[in-house]
Amino acid sequence: MQSLQIIPQFYISKLSYNSTYYLRFFLPKMDLQVGTTFNNITEAKLAIKTFVANAAESWKATHSDKKRFNIVCKQQRTCSFRIRAIDSKKKGVSITHMESHSCSSGSHFGALNTRSLEYLIPHHQAAVRDNPKISAKQIQSSERLQYYNKIPYLQAYRVKQAVLAEMWGDESESFALFPDYITRFKAADSANRAYLSTLANGTFEAAFFCPASLRKAAGNLRGFCAIDGTHTKSKFVALILLL
C-alpha cells in the first residue's frame, strides 16, 4: 500500500504546541512582586511574560533554563528593568529580583511580545472554538477593543489557525492512518469487511467499512435499501454515506 498523501486546499503553518498555551489560559492575572512563588519554572516564565505583555512593554531574556529565568529591557545599557525567577532548593520557584523600567515608555511602542501567538491564543481560544468560521478581522477587532492591542491581519489569521489545529489536529495526516486502522479492524473479526481506494498518486479517494454484526444481521431483515449522507465540517470536501 502506498503512503497516502493529501494535498491541502490551503496551507496551515505547522506550529510547535506545548503546555504553555493551555497553562496561560488557566493562570489567573496576578501582580508580580519579589517573593511571588510558582509551582514550577515554566509557570513562572509564563506569568512573567504575560505580566510584561499586559503592560505593553518589551524585554529580552538573558537566561532561560530549567533553574532560572531572567529578563531585562532591550535598552539594557540605559534601563534598569529586570525580573528574575529562580528555582532554589529552599524556597522553590520564586521571583527574587524585580525592577521597573527607567527608560521612556515610547521606546516600547508596538512591542512585538504583545503580538506573539503565546500571548494572543488564550484571548481568542473560546471564540474560535465556539465559532470556527470566525474571521481574522473579527479577531483583530476583539483584540483591539478588549485588550487595547492592535495586531496585523496575518497574525490574527495565525491565531485562528493555531486554535483550529489544536482542536482538530492535522487532518491531512489522519488519512495516512487508514491502512493501519483497516488492518486492526479486520484483525478484530475476520468477518469484518473494509476497503480503501486511492488514486494513482496515492491520494485518498474513499474508504468502506462493514462490521461483521451488520453483515450477519442483514440476512434476517426485510428487504429494504436506504442511503443517507452528510458533508463533513472539514477543509477537505468529504462526504460520509450510510447504506
LINBEL-V670998 format. One record per run of one state. SS is the DSSP state (2 for helix, 1 for strand, 0 for the rest). FROM is the first residue (numbers start at 1). TO is the last residue. Records with the same first field share a line. If there is no record, write none. Layout:
# LINBEL-V670998
SS->FROM-TO, FROM-TO
This chain:
# LINBEL-V670998
0->1-18, 27-36, 39-40, 55-59, 65-67, 73-81, 89-91, 100-104, 109-111, 116-116, 131-135, 148-152, 169-170, 189-192, 199-203, 211-211, 219-227, 232-238, 243-243
2->19-26, 41-54, 105-108, 112-115, 117-130, 136-147, 153-168, 171-188, 212-218
1->37-38, 60-64, 68-72, 82-88, 92-99, 193-198, 204-210, 228-231, 239-242
